[in-house]
Amino acid sequence: MSQDPHADRRERRNPSVTARAECAVIPAAGFATRFLPVTKSIPKELLPVVDRPVLQYIVEEAAQAGIGDVLLITGRGKTSMVDYFDRRPELEDILAAKGDEKRLAAVRKPAELAEIFTVRQPEMRGLGHAVGCARAHVGDRPFAVLLGDEFFAPPVLPEMLDLQARTGGIVLALVEVPDEQVSRYGIGAVAPADPDLGDPEQVVAVTGLVEKPAPADAPSNLALAGRYVLPSSIFEAIDQTGPGSGGEIQLTDAMARLLAEGTPVHAVVFRGVRYDTGAPLGYLQAVVQHACQNEELGPEFRQWLTTLVAEFGELGVGGRTG
């Protein structure tokens, strides 16, 4: 008899549990109202974090995990995201003629990361609806979803893909958040996973999911962290999911439906550095952290930052007055 109480059910529901996801879906159709007015013409996903845009960090994460098929869920006014991953032969010729090999390599790199596909989300109806737009491209394959405003150090996606290939079903990334912030996130209820799956402090079984609960009602302080590995059955669950929190079709609700129907759900509890660029403060923090770590800029920038912080302490928020 199997020691895994979910093994028989998992085999019935997921006969190809060894199939590793090879497609990534990046929902990036939103208006980014918190960054207006700049995002009126520039997609939030293309805002730079020192030397490359947020979106490139995310596509790089997918590529490093062995994914070469990336689908961007876009909206009106966001064609520049697709253009960014295209070749620019005329610019490359100029850089090559100057012998500027470093910038030439940087310009070429986005087009070399993965094969980029796009589909238009016709209206903003929530994350679940956005993921549902990937149905025709994904087909019956398991796939990863990477939110377009979060990235991780070290990357969490490779471990998630490996886990999903062993367990089938859904694999999530969870991060601990302060209790007073749980109402901003989807929250997971968790239990110990099969010890054969890895470190019990890092790999857990998910027993429940709730979108943006009140702090008193939250089953834990473990929040969904913008990375998902999903089976193709999620599309039918999305179809059956009505509007939830905020009047939108929530991916969390669709995943909860699959969980209730018996789909195994596991999670990797991430304890590295999560860069959340979805709000101005988080974006600025990511820029400063990466500038400090940059090999070329870092030493001088850290020195300047230390001086600036000292001046703020002495003079107040206004800094120099003359």
C-alpha positions in Angstrom: 0.0 0.0 0.0 1.3 3.5 -0.9 2.4 5.6 2.0 1.1 8.7 0.2 -2.7 9.0 1.0 -3.1 11.1 -2.1 -1.2 8.9 -4.6 -4.2 6.9 -6.0 -6.3 10.1 -6.4 -3.4 11.9 -8.0 -2.8 9.2 -10.5 -6.5 9.1 -11.4 -6.6 12.9 -11.9 -3.1 13.4 -13.3 -2.0 10.4 -15.3 1.1 12.3 -16.5 2.4 13.6 -13.2 6.0 13.4 -14.6 5.2 16.0 -17.4 7.2 19.2 -16.5 5.7 22.5 -17.4 7.4 24.1 -20.4 5.2 27.1 -21.0 5.0 30.3 -18.9 2.1 32.7 -18.9 2.7 36.3 -17.8 -0.5 38.4 -17.1 0.5 42.0 -18.0 -2.7 43.7 -19.2 -3.5 45.9 -16.3 -3.6 49.7 -16.2 -1.1 50.1 -13.3 -3.1 53.0 -11.9 -0.8 53.3 -8.9 2.0 54.5 -11.3 -0.1 57.1 -13.2 0.6 59.3 -15.1 3.8 57.6 -16.3 1.9 54.3 -17.1 -0.5 56.1 -19.4 2.1 55.6 -22.1 4.7 53.2 -20.6 3.7 49.8 -19.4 4.6 49.2 -15.8 6.3 46.0 -16.8 8.9 48.1 -18.8 9.9 50.4 -15.9 13.6 49.9 -15.4 15.2 48.3 -12.4 18.7 49.8 -13.0 19.8 48.2 -16.3 16.7 46.3 -17.6 13.0 46.4 -17.2 11.0 44.4 -14.6 9.6 42.2 -17.4 13.0 41.1 -18.5 13.9 39.9 -15.0 10.7 37.7 -15.1 11.3 36.3 -18.5 14.9 35.6 -17.4 13.5 33.6 -14.4 11.4 31.5 -16.8 14.3 30.9 -19.1 16.6 29.9 -16.3 14.0 27.4 -15.3 14.2 25.8 -18.7 11.1 27.4 -20.2 11.4 28.7 -23.7 7.7 29.3 -24.5 6.4 32.6 -22.9 2.9 33.9 -23.4 2.3 37.6 -22.5 -1.3 38.5 -21.7 -1.5 42.0 -23.0 -4.0 44.9 -23.2 -4.5 48.0 -25.3 -1.5 50.3 -25.4 1.0 47.6 -24.4 2.5 46.6 -27.7 5.8 48.0 -26.6 6.3 45.0 -24.3 6.3 42.8 -27.4 8.6 45.2 -29.3 11.1 45.0 -26.4 11.7 41.3 -27.0 12.1 41.8 -30.8 15.4 42.3 -32.6 16.6 45.8 -33.6 19.0 45.1 -36.5 19.7 48.8 -37.2 20.7 49.4 -33.6 22.7 46.3 -33.5 24.6 47.3 -36.6 25.4 50.7 -35.1 26.7 49.1 -31.9 28.7 46.5 -33.9 30.3 49.2 -36.0 31.4 51.0 -32.8 32.8 47.8 -31.4 30.5 48.2 -28.3 30.2 44.5 -27.7 28.8 44.8 -24.1 25.8 47.0 -25.2 25.4 44.8 -28.3 25.0 41.7 -26.2 22.6 43.5 -23.8 20.4 44.6 -26.7 20.4 41.1 -28.3 19.7 39.3 -25.0 15.9 39.9 -24.7 15.2 38.3 -28.1 17.4 35.3 -27.1 15.7 34.4 -23.8 12.5 32.7 -25.1 10.0 32.5 -27.9 7.5 35.3 -27.0 3.8 34.9 -27.9 1.0 37.3 -27.1 -2.8 37.3 -26.6 -5.0 40.2 -25.8 -7.2 40.3 -22.7 -10.2 42.3 -24.0 -11.3 43.7 -20.7 -9.9 43.7 -17.2 -11.9 41.1 -15.2 -9.3 39.8 -12.8 -6.4 37.5 -12.7 -8.5 34.4 -13.2 -9.9 35.9 -16.4 -6.4 36.9 -17.6 -5.1 33.3 -17.1 -8.2 32.0 -18.9 -7.1 33.9 -22.0 -4.1 31.5 -22.3 -6.3 28.5 -22.9 -5.8 28.2 -26.7 -2.1 28.6 -26.4 -1.5 26.3 -23.4 -3.9 23.5 -24.5 -3.7 20.4 -22.2 -0.2 21.1 -20.9 0.7 22.0 -17.3 2.1 25.6 -17.3 3.5 28.3 -15.0 2.0 31.7 -14.3 4.4 34.5 -13.3 2.9 37.8 -12.3 4.4 40.7 -14.2 5.5 42.8 -11.2 7.3 40.3 -8.9 10.6 38.5 -9.1 12.7 36.5 -6.7 16.3 36.0 -5.5 17.1 33.2 -5.7 14.5 32.2 -8.3 11.8 30.0 -6.9 10.3 28.7 -10.2 12.8 25.8 -10.8 11.9 24.2 -7.5 8.2 24.7 -8.1 8.5 23.0 -11.6 10.4 20.1 -10.2 7.8 19.7 -7.4 4.8 19.8 -9.8 6.4 17.2 -12.0 6.5 14.9 -9.0 3.1 15.7 -7.5 0.9 16.8 -10.4 -1.9 19.2 -9.6 -1.1 22.8 -8.4 2.1 24.1 -6.9 2.2 27.6 -5.4 4.8 29.9 -3.9 4.0 31.2 -0.5 5.7 34.0 1.6 5.1 35.0 5.1 3.5 38.4 5.5 2.7 40.5 8.6 -0.7 39.6 10.1 -2.1 43.0 9.4 -1.3 42.6 5.6 -3.2 39.3 5.0 -6.2 41.2 3.7 -4.1 42.3 0.7 -3.4 38.7 -0.6 -4.7 35.3 -1.3 -3.9 33.2 1.8 -3.2 29.5 2.1 -4.1 27.1 4.9 -1.3 24.5 5.1 -0.4 21.1 6.5 2.7 18.9 6.5 3.4 17.4 3.1 4.8 13.9 2.3 8.3 14.0 3.8 9.7 12.5 0.7 8.9 15.7 -1.2 11.5 17.7 0.7 12.2 19.9 3.7 9.0 20.1 5.7 9.8 23.7 6.5 9.9 24.5 2.8 7.4 22.2 1.1 3.9 22.0 2.5 0.5 20.7 1.5 -2.2 23.3 0.9 -5.5 22.4 2.4 -7.4 25.7 1.8 -7.3 29.0 -0.1 -9.1 32.2 0.5 -8.8 35.5 -1.3 -8.0 38.7 0.8 -9.5 37.5 4.1 -10.0 39.8 7.1 -7.1 39.3 9.5 -9.4 37.5 12.0 -10.5 35.1 9.4 -7.1 34.3 7.8 -6.1 30.6 8.1 -2.4 31.6 8.2 0.0 34.4 7.3 1.3 32.6 4.2 0.4 34.7 1.1 0.4 33.7 -2.5 3.5 35.2 -4.0 3.0 35.6 -7.7 4.2 32.2 -9.0 1.9 29.3 -9.8 2.3 26.0 -11.6 -1.1 24.9 -12.8 -2.7 21.9 -14.6 -4.8 22.6 -17.7 -7.9 21.7 -15.7 -7.7 25.2 -14.3 -9.4 26.6 -17.4 -12.6 24.7 -16.8 -12.5 25.8 -13.1 -12.1 29.4 -14.2 -15.1 29.0 -16.5 -17.1 27.8 -13.5 -15.9 30.6 -11.2 -18.0 33.7 -10.8 -16.9 37.1 -9.7 -15.3 37.2 -6.2 -13.3 39.7 -4.3 -13.5 43.1 -6.0 -16.1 41.8 -8.4 -13.4 40.1 -10.4 -12.8 36.5 -11.4 -10.1 35.4 -9.0 -7.5 32.8 -9.8 -7.5 31.9 -6.1 -11.2 31.0 -6.2 -10.6 28.7 -9.3 -7.7 27.0 -7.6 -9.9 26.5 -4.4 -12.5 24.8 -6.6 -9.9 22.3 -8.0 -8.7 21.7 -4.4 -12.2 21.0 -3.2 -12.6 18.5 -6.2 -9.5 16.6 -5.1 -6.7 18.2 -7.1 -3.5 18.0 -5.0 -2.1 21.4 -4.1 1.4 21.9 -2.7 3.5 24.9 -2.1 7.1 26.0 -1.7 7.5 28.5 1.2 9.9 31.0 -0.1 12.3 32.7 2.3 14.7 34.6 0.0 14.2 38.1 -1.3 11.0 38.9 -3.1 10.9 42.1 -5.2 7.3 43.4 -5.4 7.4 46.2 -8.0 3.6 46.4 -8.2 3.4 49.6 -6.1 5.7 52.7 -6.1 7.4 51.9 -2.7 8.2 48.3 -3.7 9.5 49.5 -7.1 11.8 52.1 -5.5 13.1 49.5 -3.0 13.9 47.1 -5.8 15.7 49.8 -7.8 17.8 50.8 -4.8 18.7 47.2 -3.8 19.8 46.3 -7.3 21.7 49.6 -7.7 23.6 48.7 -4.5 24.4 45.2 -5.9 25.4 46.4 -9.3 29.1 45.6 -10.0 29.7 48.9 -11.9 27.4 51.3 -10.1 27.3 49.7 -6.6 30.4 51.0 -4.9 29.8 54.7 -5.8 26.0 54.4 -5.4 26.3 52.9 -1.9 28.7 55.7 -0.9 26.3 58.3 -2.2 23.4 56.6 -0.5 25.2 56.4 2.9 25.8 60.2 2.7 22.2 60.9 1.7 20.8 58.9 4.5 23.1 60.7 7.0 22.0 64.0 5.7 18.3 63.1 6.0 19.0 62.1 9.6 20.6 65.5 10.3 18.4 67.8 8.3 15.1 65.9 8.1 13.3 64.7 5.0 14.0 67.8 3.1 17.7 67.1 2.9 19.9 70.0 1.8 18.3 73.4 1.7 21.1 75.3 -0.1 
